[in-house]
Amino acid sequence: MQGITVDPTEPDTTPILRREIKVNCWGEMVFAMNGVWLPTVLSVPKVGSNGSRLYALRRNAHVNFVFKSYSHSLRLHYRRRDPIYFHTGKIFVGKSSDSLFQSSTATASDKVLVPGTENEETLFSTEESEVAEIPSDDSQMSGDVETSEMGHGTKFDARDTDIIEQSGSEAIAGEVSASDVETTSSASYESISGGDVESSELDGLNVDASGHAFDQSRGEAIIGNASSSVVLLDGNAQVEVEKLSTILYETISDESRRVRNRVVPPPGIGQSIYEIDSTLSNYRGHLDYRYEQYKRKREEIDKYEGGLEQFSRGHEKFGFTRSETGVTYREWAPGAKSATLIGDFNNWNPEAGVMSCNEFGVWEIFLPNGADGSPAIPHGSRVKIRMETPSGIKDSIPAWIKFSIQAPREIPYNGIYYDPPEEEKFIFTHPRPKKPKSLRIYESHIGMSSKEPVINTYANFRDEVLPRIKRLGYNAVQIMAIQEHSYYASFGYHVTNFFAPSSRFGTPEDLKSLIDKAHELGLVVLMDIVHSHASNNTLDGLNMFDGTETCYFHSGARGYHWMWDSRLFNYGNWEVLRFLLSNARWWLDEYKFDGFRFDGVTSMMYTHHGLQVTFTGNYNEYFGFSTDVDAMVYLMLVNDLIHALFPEAITIGEDVSGMPTFCIPVQDGGVGFDYRLHMAVADKWIEILKKRDEDWQMGDIVYSLTNRRWKEKCIVYAESHDQALVGDKTIAFWLMDKDMYDFMALDRPSTPLIDRGLALHKMIRLITMGLGGEGYLNFMGNEFGHPEWIDFPRGEQNLPDGRIISGNNYSYDKCRRRFDLGDADYLRYHGLQEFDQAMQNVEEKYGFMTSEHQYISRKDEGDKIIVFERGDLVFVFNFHWNSSYSDYRVGCLKEGKYKVVLDTDDPLFGGYSRISHEAEHFTTERLHDGRPHSFLVYAPCRTAVVYALVDSGMETSVGCTTSDV
């Protein structure tokens, strides 16, 4: 077998040469010396039953941790060389042997895959979802043995060799020395940093101390924590892997090709919902009809489009697509009588780009490359489609446009043909983080994330805000206003160009860089996606796209949302389904978002859109003629698609109605969301804050926080962006009002209003996270009680009814986030921020939001005390305005010693240090509040304290500082 050609006489004392090795798109291994790429000589004597390919390169002996990634460069420094053999299931370092590649299983083909002899389709014909068989622990061997059996019966030279598993773009790793072979099917493997590793099993994953994990059920290695650079030494060889995060279960840069080979499973029987909730049996007729409509749509898509996976690739057919010979542009506009493509590339000449139409109303034109091979439409060109329509001549931005901009001093937007040269395209290098067990979401808006009164950029958000989010202890960032929207003050909810990231904040490559950086930090990135309605804008958006109101939307009143002044999609239309399903896939695939928060789902699910309707929980409100079954089927389809093609993706639905089955898998008869946004809680807090302290009802608070459906997870929040908008008030403003402007400096005396506000702000957030759901959300800046509301720059508005809404002279002063206030340790805002960070860290450590154990033992209206357990933690809240209680007995499930892990009264958080962090609380076998054990605490007024059971296997914090938790 041949490998990289080198001079075998090169002495060990020669200077080390740096060679960079990659795999090109034909599967050929290439290497670079001084920036010049050269092909290696590959030889593949045998193809296994799984269609594997084998590569060889030369290197010496021992490597601790090896990976495979098209997106990372493996740099080798070497003097002596033994070959490394890459083979599906294994990589071998050592002597070559024909027996090395023999498999005990029959091969499916005797073809020899030599690069250059087969085309790309042949090379990638193997099912990528197939995972090679993982050798068992029994495959370990001694270095004294010349050859040994492993896995499929493969023989190899065991002396001074490493064994690594590699299949396609999946990689799994172990360490092999002369005396030991450790395969990844064992309970743990050595982390990249080396040293002893303690491992524990969690959710079917073997997880080591560094956060690396191996999923035995999938045979794939899962991403752990990121690291910037790793150097591996083995005496005469040194391997440097630049920006290697950890071993990847999927190579992120090759993910799109892998996703294409995934299949959306066929529909189930959809009957499990009746086992989960027997009351639903009374509405079986409606629910079974809904599920039958979903299955019928799936069958039609399978029959006419080749399945959901193919159907959701509309962006590869519609809009602009580039081939080797030219550019094709297609657009669905059934109402148009004629269409022509115009733009900078043809001097806006409508005669130069006449399009043809097929029987389905799809217009098409092909523009061949120039004589010199240059594209017919240069990158960055402005483009539009001009149509003769029933309502006259209309110039529209292509519906599938990938980028659009508003030129200075111009009102309309222009579509941009976006096809940057390869050297300008951003390449993702960091894998997606593993889906968190409990979500702690930092809700963000790129434009208003600057401290200055300007529109912030993707780049600044990446460099300045993402590290802040990570430091605060959140594990997910939810980004609003990504889809292009002509009207900035719409908060991104009046979308005009669904496939285009907002150009206000930068380029598509800037957004990709932001997401890649978030992944490097271990943050899940969720997109606030709008599929519930579209902008009413006829110049820049989909409204009246082909001159008719019915192209993408319902006609008449059903197609118009009178409160939002926006258009409503016709989810029963075939091309609308293609458009929206492809849109969801586009953002996950092209930009590597990790999931969505679907906006306005309540409006989608009902023909009344939830307007002027009060939902009481009566099931008749959910299952009747007011339910939009077409929309329900779309929501089932999009959840089906997302979870099948991107198994780690997260979907959250914004629903205020409490629709049953909302967060039950589609195959069980549900709608398929992972989480419901628990919107009622924020409204409840505003209702409570309008009351006197004496009128706060403990039972009402607990009921509002726990009133959610069994086995349907929720994301809860005390306040979101809605409460921060001008015209509303944040919790901090409700509590402290104008005193925030004069009494938040520590060198000034506080006021009773400030003291009350600081105490209740912390308590409200903690009890919301503690009782309200399985995930938590906070809008940026609210963690420290941001003193200003949000007011987008706007001018005066004249309404159709004659009323005038005054503007703010297009000021950005209230459209920013003053993060400097939370960072200033001389302001009381800093204490609120420190508390929020500590709260996130306590949840990270104890995972109480997703604990199955939750018990509320006390709701005392006289004492204003709430006590509950979640996991091994006991939460004690005293909402009384002036009564503190010594030796207050609280019940608990488990006996033992409890200590304080979080205390709202800690001086670091702006408190008065009334709780001892040194005290140890021992339980007694005294039944209290229905609990078998109890212990005594001190409960000062307006405080909340979290006690943790001291376990010998878990170090428990004795203080409340952020470093302790």
TASUL-V687254 format. One line per field, one symbol per residue. ss: DSSP state (H for helix, E for strand, - for the rest). A space follows every 10 residues. Layout:
ss = ???
This chain:
ss = ---------- ------EEEE EEE-----EE EEE--EEEE- ---------- ----EEEEE- ---------- ---EEEEE-- -EEEEEEE-E EEEE---HHH H--------- ----E--E-H HHH------- ------HHH- ------EEEE ---EEEE--- --EEEEE--E EEE--EE--E E--------- ---------E EE--EEE--- --EEE----E EE------EE EEE---EEEE EE-------- -HHHHHHHHH ---------- --HHHH-HHH HHHHHHHHHH HHHHHHHHHH HHHHH--HHH H--HHH--EE EE---EEEEE EE-----EEE EEEHHH---- ---E-EE--- -EEEEEEE-- ---------- -EEEEEEEE- -EEEEE---- ---EE----- ---EEE---- -HHH------ --------EE EEEEE----- -------HHH HHHHHHHHHH HH---EEEEE --EE---HHH ------EEEE E-HHH--HHH HHHHHHHHHH ---EEEEEE- ---EE----- ---------- --E--HHHHE E----EE-E- ---HHHHHHH HHHHHHHHHH ----EEEE-- HHHHHE---- --------HH H-----E-HH HHHHHHHHHH HHHHH----E EEEEE----- -----HHH-- ----EEEE-H HHHHHHHHH- --HHH--HHH HHHHHH---- ---EEE---- HHHHE----- HHHHHHHHHH H---E----- -HHHHHHHHH HHHHHHHHHH H---EEEEE- -HHH-----E ------EE-- ---EE----- --------HH HHH---E-HH HHHHHHHHHH HHHHHH-HHH ---EEEEEEE ----EEEEEE --EEEEEE-- ----EEEEEE EE----EEEE EEE---HHH- ---------- EE-E---E-- E-EEEEEEE- --EEEEEEE- E--E------ -----
